[in-house]
Amino acid sequence: MTLEPDLIKIFTGRDVLVHILKDELESVGIGAMIRDDFYSGALAGFGGTPNVVDLYVLSEDYSKAEEIVKDFKERNLE
């Protein structure tokens, strides 16, 4: 038995972009979680890629979030 929700990585990018996208998702009622392996690794004494973080959403919100992420990428990455 697991108590962890099913999370799906929906975006990886620079810290600032991930935070902006997280705010966009949350503004339409989609909860999102940021995972920063560099910061976690630095605390533990390991390295990593600075300023690159992952954004996760619940699997039940994935299809709705996917469209928002697609639009976000078109506006900010192309």
C-alpha distance (Angstrom), angle and dihedral (degrees) to the residues before:
residue distance angle dihedral
M1 . . .
T2 3.79 . .
L3 3.76 128.2 .
E4 3.80 95.2 -166.6
P5 3.81 116.3 105.0
D6 3.79 120.1 -124.6
L7 3.78 105.7 -96.7
I8 3.80 126.3 -170.9
K9 3.79 124.0 -160.9
I10 3.78 105.7 -123.6
F11 3.80 103.7 170.3
T12 3.80 141.1 14.0
G13 3.76 121.5 -167.3
R14 3.76 149.8 107.1
D15 3.76 115.8 -27.0
V16 3.80 95.3 -113.1
L17 3.82 93.9 50.4
V18 3.80 92.3 48.1
H19 3.80 91.2 52.8
I20 3.82 92.1 49.2
L21 3.81 91.3 49.2
K22 3.81 91.2 46.7
D23 3.81 89.1 54.6
E24 3.83 90.8 49.7
L25 3.79 91.8 51.2
E26 3.79 93.0 46.9
S27 3.81 91.4 49.0
V28 3.83 88.3 65.6
G29 3.80 94.7 43.4
I30 3.80 100.7 -94.3
G31 3.78 113.2 132.0
A32 3.80 115.4 -141.4
M33 3.79 135.3 -173.3
I34 3.79 127.0 -150.2
R35 3.79 119.9 -145.6
D36 3.79 116.4 -164.4
D37 3.81 108.6 -171.7
F38 3.80 92.7 176.3
Y39 3.79 93.2 58.1
S40 3.80 91.9 43.4
G41 3.80 90.9 47.3
A42 3.79 92.8 47.4
L43 3.78 89.7 54.5
A44 3.80 89.2 51.8
G45 3.81 93.7 44.6
F46 3.81 98.4 -103.2
G47 3.79 130.8 117.9
G48 3.76 133.7 -127.6
T49 3.78 141.9 148.3
P50 3.80 110.2 -48.3
N51 3.81 119.9 -133.6
V52 3.81 94.4 12.5
V53 3.79 113.1 114.4
D54 3.80 137.7 166.3
L55 3.80 128.0 -123.5
Y56 3.80 120.8 -150.4
V57 3.80 133.4 -169.8
L58 3.79 132.2 -172.8
S59 3.79 113.0 -88.3
E60 3.81 89.5 -119.8
D61 3.82 90.2 59.4
Y62 3.80 96.3 43.2
S63 3.82 99.6 99.3
K64 3.80 93.1 48.9
A65 3.82 92.0 44.1
E66 3.81 92.7 47.7
E67 3.82 92.4 68.0
I68 3.79 92.2 48.8
V69 3.81 91.0 49.5
K70 3.80 91.3 48.6
D71 3.82 91.3 52.9
F72 3.81 90.6 44.7
K73 3.81 91.6 53.4
E74 3.80 92.0 49.1
R75 3.81 91.2 52.1
N76 3.80 97.9 42.2
L77 3.79 110.8 24.8
E78 3.79 106.6 39.0
